[in-house]
Amino acid sequence: MNMKAPRGTVDLLPEDTRKWQYAENIIKELCRRYHFEEIRTPVFEHTELFQRGVGDSTDIVQKEMYTFEDRGGRSLTLRPEGTASVTRAYVENKLFGNPSQPTKLYYFAPMFRYERPQKGRMRQLNQFGVEVLGSADPAIDAEVIDLAMACYKELGLTSLKLVINSLGDGESRENHRRALVEHFTPVKEELCSDCQVRLNQNPLRILDCKKDRDHPAMKNAPSILDYLNDESREYFEQVKSYLTLMGIDYEVDKNLVRGLDYYNHTAFEIMSEAEGFGAITTLAGGGRYNGLVEELGGPNTPGIGFGMGFERLLMALEAENKQVALEDSLDCYIVAMGEKAEKESVRILHDLRASGLQADKDYLGRKMKAQFKSADRYNSSYVLVLGEEELDKQVVNVKNLETGDQKEVNLSDIVSYMKETLVGGNEDE
């Protein structure tokens, strides 16, 4: 029996989850400031949702989805990305009818993609993402990009690069599509098998191909920027002007297309430029997806969002030598000796925790010296010593492990004393 974690998955141990919680808490606070609310969607959806929402021509749908048939014969898929699921929830729950618009949502969720595992890119990946539904204002595009950049900056990252592009509206994309077909058709047989299929299905995806990126035809491929109509060009200019107003540096990359079919107008990626980060530098990516709500059965509703890989975020922190501030300590540790003291320590421990303090005790029947060592390992601020002698006197011996000072406190007062000492800092009064 294979009792190891499946390939492409990892166990997050307590020393790992503390780092994740630290980053998550900072990002949640940012979402509060930007007035985003959390949404949680099912870990699996009907397969058709991703076929229609993400696109049949994408690598995700064609190669990477974990799809299975349930006992009722329904085709279900483990969620490979967040936007389609959030948009489905938006339509199904009629969030478009809420008087407060646009709808600004965020999520932390595992995603599942069958691809070759490598550092920072696993088959079960974890993602933070946001979606804004109900506004076609280019200022909201800039706000979403600003939030993505703020997440990294708030965590201390500085080696960042923001690249943006416009994919235009439907008319612009169709004109660009025809130009791409005309450009790549003469060299079709020189392209990889995937791109030969993409040439008919979605030629824009050829520009995102990893295999053919060094092909000479890629260097002079028609740029979407040359095919933007006046409305799309003006929209892109406004997005750029808002980024400039906020002091956010960016580069325009005419070949940035993103890997999903639903994108239009603004597309962007944030990359790490930290030395030693790795060959795949993308940290986050997103863009506008006007039309997706309609595709999933809802009213005409514009949308924009991004997804941020958490594994890659922690890789970037490591590459820039940013230390995560971790709280790994106890307020107090109870050292109890003797059967009666053991029983009394259970009550005291319960009362300490109920008062809001972080406390623990020994459960292995160790001797006093070993229990003190445990308190040291847990970086406890105080040790509460309770033995037969202390019980007879109805006191607890409180020792400050930093200063070595000790004080006897009445057993009935121990909870209020510890709370006042630790929270109020009035130990000497």
N, C-alpha and C positions, 0 to 999 in steps of 0.2 A: 504493500500500500504506500502510495506517495503522500507523505504527510507534510510536504513543503508547500509554501504559498505558490499559487499558479504563476507561470512565467508572465512577467510584465506587471506584477503586483508587488507591493512591499508592505511590511508591518510598520506602523508608526508607533514606536515605543514612547514611554512617558517623556524621555528627554527630547524626543522629536515633537510630540504634541504640544509641549510647553511653548516651543518656538512658533508652531502653527497658531496656537491660541493668541499669542502676543500679536502676531501680524493680523489675525482676524479681528481682534478687538480694535486695533488702530483703524483698520479699514471700515469696520462697522461705525465707528465714531465719525469718520469722514462722510459716510453715507448719510448719517443723521444730519450733519451740517449741510449737505447738499440736498436734503429733503427727499431721500430715496427710502422706500420701505421694502422689507424682505418678503420674498415669495419662495415657497417650496413646492416643487412639482414632483410627480412620481418618477422613480428611477427607471421605469420602462414605459414605453408608449406603443401605440399601434404603429406598425412599420410604415404604413402609408404616410403618416405625419412627416417623417424624415424624407421619404421619397419625394413628396410634394414640396415640402418646405425647404429642405437643404438642396435638393436637385439630383435627378437621376445620373447626371454626368459627372458628379463630384467623386473624388476618391473615397470620401467618407461613405457614401451610399454604395458605390460599386465594390469597394474592397475592405472597408474597415468596420462595418457594423456587426455587432453581436445580435443576430436575429434568431428567434426560435419560435416554434409553434406550441401554444399551450394545449391543455387537454380538451379545450373546446374547439380546436382547429383554427384559432386566431393567430395571425402572425404578429409577434411582438418584438420589439427591439430595445435593448438597453440603451439609454440615452447617450448619444455620441457628442451632443453639443446642447447648449442651453436655450438658444433663441427660439427654436421651433416649439419647444415645450412651453416656454413662457407665453408665447404668442397664442398657442392653443388654449392655455388657461385664460388668457385675456378674452378670447372670443367666447369660450364655453361659459364663463362666468359673467359675461356681459359687462366687463369692467369699462367698456367704452361708454356705458350709460351713466357712470358716476359723474356728478357735477364738477368734481375737482379734476381738471385735466391740465397738462398731460399726465398720464399714469407713469410714475417713475419707480421702477422696481430693481432690486438687487437680489443675488442668490449666491450661496456657497454650496457646491454640489459636486459629487463624483460623476465623471463621464467615462465612457468605455469605447475604446477604439482598438481594433485588431491591427497593429502595426509592429514593426521590429522594435523591441524595447531598447532604449538607450538612456543615458543619464539625462534626467529632466523630461523624458518623454516615455511614459509608461502606458500599458494597456488599460489600467484603471488610473485615470488622471483626476486631479482635483482642481476645480476652477472657481474663481470668483468672477461674476459677471453682472452687468447692468443692462437694462432695457428701458427705453423711454418710448412710449406709444401715445400718439395723438397730437404731435406737433411737427410741422414742416419748417419751423424757424431755424435758419442756419446757426443761430445763437445756441440752440440746444445741442447741435453737433459739437460746437466749441466747448460747451459745458461738460459733455460726456468725455471728450478728450482731456479736458482739464482735470476731471475727477480721476481718470486713469493715471495721468502723470502725478497727481497729488498723492496717490497711494504709494508710489515708489519713493517720492521725495520725502514723504512723512516718515518712511522707514529708513531714511538716510542714504538712499542711492543717488549717485550723482553722474555716473557714466551712462547716460541715457541718450538715445536718439529717437526723435519722433519723425516718421515719414508719412506723408499724406498724398492722396490722389483723388481725382474725381472719376467716377465711372459713368457719370451723366444720367440723363433720363432715358426712357425707352427709345425715343427717336435717335438720340445720340448714340446709344449702344447699337442700334440696328445699322446705322451708317458705318460705325466702326467695325461691326461684325462682317459686313460685306467686304470692307477693305482688308481685314485679316484673312478671310477666305481667299481673296484674290492674291494676297501676298504669299501665303503658305502653300497654296495648291501646287505650284511648280516644284516644290521640294517635299511634297507629301511623303514620298517613299523614303526620304532620308530621316524622317521623324520617327520617334518611338511609336509602338503600336497604340499606346494610349492616346497620343496626340493625333494620330491618324483618325481615331474615332472622334476625338474632340473637334476636329476640323469641321465636321458636319453637325455635331451636337451643340457645342459651345466653344467656338474658337478662341474666345477670351481666355479660357483656361490653359491654352497652350503657353501663354506668357508666364504662367505659374509653375511650369513643368521643371522638375529638378534634373531630369535626364537630358533634356534638350536645351538647357539654359545657355550652353556654350556654342550652340549651333549658330553659324554666321547669320542666318535669317532672323535670329532673335535680336540682333544688334540694331537692325534698321527696320524692325517691325513697326507698322503704323501705330502711332500714339493716340490713345483715346482723347487726349487733350486737344488734338487737331480736329476732332469731330464733335466737340461739344457745341450744342446750339447756344443761342444767346442766353436763354433762361438757365441752362446748366452752368454755363461759364460764369454768369453773375452770381449764382448760388455758391459756387466754389470760391469766388473772390470774397464773398461776405464771410464764409467760414474762415478763410485765411486772415481777414482783417480782424475778426474777433480774437483769434489766437494771438495776433500781434498786440492787440489792446491788452491782453492778459499777460504779455511778456513771455509767451511760450514759443520757444524756438522750434522750427520744423524745417524739413526738406521735402520738396515735391519729387516723388518718384513715379514717373509716367508708366512704369511697368508693374506697379503695385495693383494687383487685382483681387487679392484674397481668394480663398479656396471654395467659397460657397456661392451658389447661384443666385441667392436672394439679394445680394448687394447691388446698390445703385447710388449715384451721387457720391457722398463722402466715403472714402475708405482710408484706414490708417493702421499703422503698426508702431509699436514701441519696442526698441531694441536695446540690448546691453552692449556697451562698448568697453566693458571691463576686460582687462588683460587676463587671458586664461579662462574666459567664460565658456568657450567652446565654439564649434563651427556654426551651430544653429543659434543665432543671436536673438531671435524674436521672443519677447516676453509677453506681449499682449497684442491683440488685434481686434478690429471691429469696423463698423461702418453703418451706413444707412440702408434700410431695407423697405422702402415704400412699396406697397403691393403685397407683402407677405400676409398681412391680416386678411385681405380679400381672398388670397389663394387658399386660406384655411377657413373660409366661410363667413368672415366678418365683414363689417362695412369698410369703406375706403378710409384707411387709417395709416398715416406715416409712422415710421419707427426708426430708431437708431440704438445701437448698443455695442458692447465689447465683451470679450472673454479674456481672462487673465489666468494663466497656469500657476498654481501655487507652488508646485515643485520647482519651476523655473524662477519664481520669485526668490525662494530660499537659496537657489544656486547663485543668483545675482548678489544676494547679501553676502554669501560666502566669498564670491569672487572679489568683492570690494572690501572684504575684511570688516564688515559691519557686525558688531556684536549685538545680539538680541538680549534685551534686558529681561532676564528670567527671575521670577520669584519662586524660590525653592527653599522655603523655610517654614518652621512652625512657630506659633506664638508660645506654646508651652507643651512640655512632655511630662507625663506623670510616671514617676518611679514608685511602684508600690511593692512592699515586702510583707508577706504574710497573707493568710486566707481572708481575714476580715478586711485588711487594707485593700486587697485586690477587689473585693466586692464594692467597697466604698469608692474606689477609683473609677469604677464603671459609672456610678451616679455622677461623680464630679465631672467626668469627661463629657457625659451627656449635657450637663448644665453649662459647661464652658462652651460647647459647640452651639447650644441653643442661644447663648448670649452673643454669638457672632464671632467667636475666637476660633482659630485653627489649632486643634489640639489632637494628641494621640497618646498611646500608651503601649506597653509591651504585652504581647499575647503569646509569648513562647516560654514563659516561666523562667526567664533568665535571672541571673544574680544581679545585685545592684550595680556592680562595676560594668557589666555588659549593657545594662539598661542606660547608664550614663553615656556609654559609647554610641548607643543608638540615638540618643538625644543630640550628640555632636554630629553624627552623620546626617541627621535631618535638619541641622543648622537651627536648632530650637533656641529661642531667646531665653526661655526660662525652663527650669526643671522644678516640678512640684513633687517633693518627697513625702511619702505617706507610709509609715510603718506602725507596728504595734504601739510603740512609745508615743508617736504623734496622735494615734487614735485615743489613747488613754487621756491625753491632754486636750483632745478635741482641737488640734491645730494641724496646719500643713506647713512644712518647711519649704519656703520659696527661695530658689537660688537663681540669681542672674548669671548666666553663663558667660557673659561678656566681661563683667566686672568681678565676678566671684562673690559678690555680696549675698548674704543670706538673711532671711527674715521669717519669723514665725507669724502666721496669719491664722486667725480663728477659722475653723472648718466651715462655720456658717457664713463667713464673710469672703471666702476664697474667690468665688465667682465675681462678685462686685469689685473686689480688690484687683484681680487680674485685669478685668475690663478697664478699670480706671487707670491702672498702670500702663497697659499696652495702648489703649486708645487715647487716654488723656495725658499720659506722660507725667503723672503726679506721684511717682513712687516715693519721693523723699518727703512728701507733705504728711 
